[in-house]
């Protein structure tokens, strides 16, 4: 049976990304318009903040406020004032890079990646931020890192090489170092590129497909379980939201679509919602 996918916020983002449910609302970004967005599906209220540069993601921080991943590193973001304050830049030696996607785990660690903004050079790396200290993961560099997702017990990291169309499964050690990556999921030709990913309450991985017109759910062994079809090509990431974390919200993008494609996809860039048939996991606040 086909799943109904509804446009719930007609925002037309150039590159909508990084959705997450925090403090009772949906947060996401439009990277290319350099904006942070907050949306309350219950009331329809929406608000946006301008960022000082391209912003790949925001995450809640213990004690209040948010942390944001911008082109030039980590920033404190205060929604009350709209102010951004620089914290650390892990890649001053790569001015052509930007931060792209991130997640937190149950210990409050931030796992985040970078990418070449021109999407060609192999300069994208994965990092871990523990208590404000940033360390390189040791994983090989790629052009576009994406979709870091961490298991509920914080022992497994799922790391995406978008252009390589591979999602790696990597053990996390107690000291935050990583074990040997294992090839977990490969996206076949013609199915788009793996973008953001998130884990549900049953330990399954939901992978959004940029250029693939949908979202897939994979079981813990990496087997495809189901596909949710979208009316737009570029699905970037989903988040589980609502009071019971049982509604899936998806960001999408207009980036890369020509005039004909945009005419055929008038809903491109909007935020969508659907019933995933399973609940998600609560987002953990970062410790910085």
C-alpha positions as CSV (number, residue, x, y, z in Angstrom):
1,X,0.0,0.0,0.0
2,X,1.3,3.4,-1.0
3,X,2.1,5.8,1.9
4,X,0.7,9.3,1.7
5,X,3.4,11.9,1.7
6,X,2.0,15.4,2.4
7,X,3.7,18.8,1.9
8,X,3.3,20.5,5.3
9,X,5.5,23.6,4.9
10,X,5.6,25.3,1.5
11,X,9.0,26.9,1.9
12,X,10.7,26.0,-1.4
13,X,14.2,25.6,0.1
14,X,17.1,25.6,-2.2
15,X,18.8,23.0,0.0
16,X,16.7,22.0,2.9
17,X,18.6,19.8,5.3
18,X,19.2,18.7,8.9
19,X,15.7,18.2,10.2
20,X,15.4,17.3,13.9
21,X,12.7,17.4,16.6
22,X,13.9,19.3,19.6
23,X,12.0,21.1,22.4
24,X,8.6,20.3,20.9
25,X,9.2,21.7,17.4
26,X,10.9,20.8,14.1
27,X,14.2,22.5,13.3
28,X,16.0,22.4,9.9
29,X,18.2,24.6,7.7
30,X,18.3,25.9,4.2
31,X,22.1,25.6,3.5
32,X,22.3,27.8,0.4
33,X,20.0,30.5,1.7
34,X,22.0,30.5,5.0
35,X,19.0,30.2,7.2
36,X,17.9,28.2,10.3
37,X,14.2,27.3,10.4
38,X,11.8,26.3,13.2
39,X,8.4,24.9,12.5
40,X,5.5,24.0,14.8
41,X,3.3,21.5,12.9
42,X,0.6,21.8,15.6
43,X,0.0,25.5,15.1
44,X,1.6,26.1,11.7
45,X,3.9,28.7,13.2
46,X,7.2,29.1,11.4
47,X,10.3,31.3,12.1
48,X,13.6,31.7,10.3
49,X,17.0,33.2,11.3
50,X,19.7,34.4,9.0
51,X,23.1,32.7,9.6
52,X,26.5,34.5,8.8
53,X,27.4,31.8,6.3
54,X,26.2,28.5,4.9
55,X,24.7,26.5,7.8
56,X,24.6,22.7,7.5
57,X,22.8,21.8,10.8
58,X,21.8,22.9,14.3
59,X,21.6,20.7,17.4
60,X,20.2,21.4,20.9
61,X,22.8,22.0,23.7
62,X,22.5,21.0,27.4
63,X,21.6,24.1,29.4
64,X,19.9,25.8,26.5
65,X,20.6,27.3,23.1
66,X,21.9,25.4,20.0
67,X,25.1,24.6,18.3
68,X,25.4,25.1,14.6
69,X,27.7,23.8,11.9
70,X,28.6,26.6,9.5
71,X,31.0,26.7,6.6
72,X,33.8,27.9,8.9
73,X,33.2,25.7,11.9
74,X,31.1,25.3,15.0
75,X,29.1,28.2,16.4
76,X,26.9,28.8,19.4
77,X,23.4,29.8,18.2
78,X,21.0,31.7,20.4
79,X,17.5,31.5,19.0
80,X,16.3,34.2,21.5
81,X,18.7,36.8,20.0
82,X,19.5,35.2,16.7
83,X,23.2,35.6,17.5
84,X,26.0,33.2,16.3
85,X,29.2,33.0,18.2
86,X,32.2,31.1,16.8
87,X,33.5,28.1,18.8
88,X,36.0,26.2,16.7
89,X,37.0,25.6,13.1
90,X,38.3,22.1,12.5
91,X,39.4,22.9,8.9
92,X,41.1,26.3,8.5
93,X,43.4,24.6,6.0
94,X,40.4,23.7,3.7
95,X,38.7,27.1,2.9
96,X,36.7,25.4,0.1
97,X,35.0,23.0,2.6
98,X,31.9,23.4,4.7
99,X,30.2,21.5,7.5
100,X,27.4,19.3,6.2
101,X,25.5,16.9,8.5
102,X,25.6,15.9,12.2
103,X,24.0,14.0,15.0
104,X,24.4,13.5,18.7
105,X,24.6,10.3,20.7
106,X,23.4,9.3,24.2
107,X,26.7,10.6,25.7
108,X,26.2,14.1,24.3
109,X,28.9,13.7,21.7
110,X,28.5,15.4,18.4
111,X,29.4,13.4,15.2
112,X,29.7,15.8,12.3
113,X,31.2,15.8,8.8
114,X,32.6,18.2,6.3
115,X,32.5,18.3,2.5
116,X,34.0,20.1,-0.5
117,X,31.5,22.8,-1.4
118,X,32.2,22.2,-5.0
119,X,31.4,18.5,-4.5
120,X,34.5,17.1,-6.2
121,X,37.7,17.1,-4.1
122,X,38.3,14.4,-1.5
123,X,38.6,16.8,1.4
124,X,35.5,15.8,3.5
125,X,36.2,14.3,6.9
126,X,34.2,13.0,9.9
127,X,34.8,14.5,13.3
128,X,33.7,13.9,16.9
129,X,33.2,16.7,19.4
130,X,33.4,15.7,23.0
131,X,32.9,18.4,25.6
132,X,34.0,21.0,23.1
133,X,37.1,19.1,22.0
134,X,37.1,18.1,18.4
135,X,39.0,15.1,17.1
136,X,39.3,13.6,13.6
137,X,37.6,10.2,13.3
138,X,40.4,8.6,11.4
139,X,38.0,7.5,8.6
140,X,39.2,8.1,5.0
141,X,38.3,11.4,3.5
142,X,35.6,11.7,0.8
143,X,34.1,14.5,-1.3
144,X,30.8,14.6,0.7
145,X,30.3,13.1,4.1
146,X,26.7,12.7,5.1
147,X,24.1,11.2,7.3
148,X,26.1,10.3,10.5
149,X,23.7,8.3,12.6
150,X,24.4,6.6,15.9
151,X,22.7,3.5,17.4
152,X,20.7,3.9,20.6
153,X,23.4,2.3,22.7
154,X,26.1,4.6,21.0
155,X,28.2,1.6,19.9
156,X,27.6,1.8,16.2
157,X,28.1,4.8,13.8
158,X,26.6,4.8,10.3
159,X,28.8,7.0,8.0
160,X,27.7,8.0,4.5
161,X,30.0,8.5,1.5
162,X,27.4,10.3,-0.7
163,X,29.2,10.3,-4.1
164,X,30.5,6.8,-3.5
165,X,26.9,5.7,-2.7
166,X,28.0,3.7,0.3
167,X,27.0,3.7,3.9
168,X,29.6,2.3,6.3
169,X,28.9,0.7,9.7
170,X,31.6,1.5,12.2
171,X,32.1,0.4,15.8
172,X,32.4,3.1,18.4
173,X,34.8,2.4,21.3
174,X,34.4,3.7,24.8
175,X,37.0,6.4,24.3
176,X,35.2,7.7,21.2
177,X,37.7,6.2,18.8
178,X,36.3,4.1,15.9
179,X,36.9,0.6,14.9
180,X,37.2,-0.9,11.4
181,X,34.5,0.3,9.0
182,X,32.3,-2.4,7.3
183,X,30.5,-1.8,4.0
184,X,26.9,-1.8,5.2
185,X,24.6,-0.5,2.4
186,X,25.4,0.3,-1.3
187,X,22.9,2.3,-3.3
188,X,22.5,1.0,-6.8
189,X,22.9,3.0,-10.0
190,X,19.8,5.0,-10.9
191,X,18.5,5.2,-7.3
192,X,20.0,8.6,-6.5
193,X,22.6,9.3,-3.9
194,X,22.4,8.5,-0.1
195,X,21.9,11.8,1.8
196,X,20.9,12.1,5.5
197,X,20.1,9.1,7.6
198,X,18.4,8.5,11.0
199,X,17.8,5.4,13.2
200,X,14.3,4.5,14.4
201,X,13.3,2.9,17.7
202,X,13.7,-0.6,16.2
203,X,17.3,0.0,15.2
204,X,16.5,0.3,11.5
205,X,18.2,3.0,9.3
206,X,16.2,5.4,7.2
207,X,18.2,6.7,4.2
208,X,17.0,9.7,2.2
209,X,17.9,9.7,-1.5
210,X,19.0,12.9,-3.3
211,X,17.8,12.4,-6.9
212,X,16.1,9.2,-5.9
213,X,12.5,10.4,-5.3
214,X,12.2,8.8,-1.9
215,X,13.3,7.4,1.4
216,X,14.3,3.8,2.3
217,X,14.2,1.8,5.5
218,X,16.9,-0.8,6.0
219,X,17.0,-3.4,8.8
220,X,20.0,-3.7,11.2
221,X,21.6,-6.2,8.8
222,X,21.5,-3.7,5.9
223,X,18.6,-5.4,4.0
224,X,16.1,-3.1,2.3
225,X,12.7,-3.3,4.1
226,X,10.6,-0.6,2.4
227,X,10.7,2.5,0.2
228,X,8.6,5.6,0.6
229,X,8.0,7.4,-2.7
230,X,8.0,11.2,-2.9
231,X,6.6,13.7,-5.4
232,X,10.0,15.4,-5.6
233,X,13.4,14.1,-6.6
234,X,15.7,15.5,-3.9
235,X,14.9,14.1,-0.5
236,X,17.6,15.1,1.9
237,X,16.8,13.8,5.4
238,X,14.0,12.8,7.7
239,X,13.3,13.4,11.4
240,X,10.9,11.6,13.7
241,X,8.7,14.2,15.4
242,X,5.4,14.8,17.1
243,X,4.6,14.1,20.8
244,X,5.2,10.4,20.3
245,X,8.0,10.7,17.7
246,X,5.9,8.8,15.3
247,X,5.6,11.3,12.4
248,X,8.3,11.5,9.9
249,X,9.2,14.9,8.6
250,X,11.4,15.2,5.5
251,X,13.4,18.1,4.1
252,X,13.9,18.4,0.3
253,X,15.8,20.6,-2.1
254,X,15.4,22.5,-5.3
255,X,19.2,22.5,-5.9
256,X,20.2,21.1,-9.2
257,X,16.8,21.2,-10.8
258,X,16.4,23.1,-14.1
259,X,13.3,25.1,-15.1
260,X,11.6,22.0,-16.6
261,X,12.2,19.9,-13.5
262,X,11.0,22.7,-11.2
263,X,7.8,23.0,-13.3
264,X,7.3,19.2,-13.0
265,X,8.0,19.3,-9.2
266,X,6.3,22.4,-7.9
267,X,6.6,21.1,-4.3
268,X,10.4,20.8,-4.5
269,X,12.1,22.3,-1.4
270,X,9.1,21.9,0.8
271,X,8.9,20.1,4.1
272,X,6.9,16.8,3.9
273,X,5.3,14.5,6.5
274,X,4.3,10.9,6.4
275,X,3.4,8.0,8.8
276,X,6.5,5.8,9.0
277,X,4.7,3.1,11.0
278,X,7.3,3.2,13.7
279,X,8.6,5.7,16.3
280,X,11.9,7.3,16.3
281,X,14.5,8.1,19.0
282,X,14.7,11.3,21.0
283,X,17.4,13.7,20.0
284,X,20.1,14.0,22.7
285,X,21.4,17.4,23.7
286,X,25.0,18.1,23.0
287,X,27.5,18.5,25.8
288,X,29.8,21.4,25.0
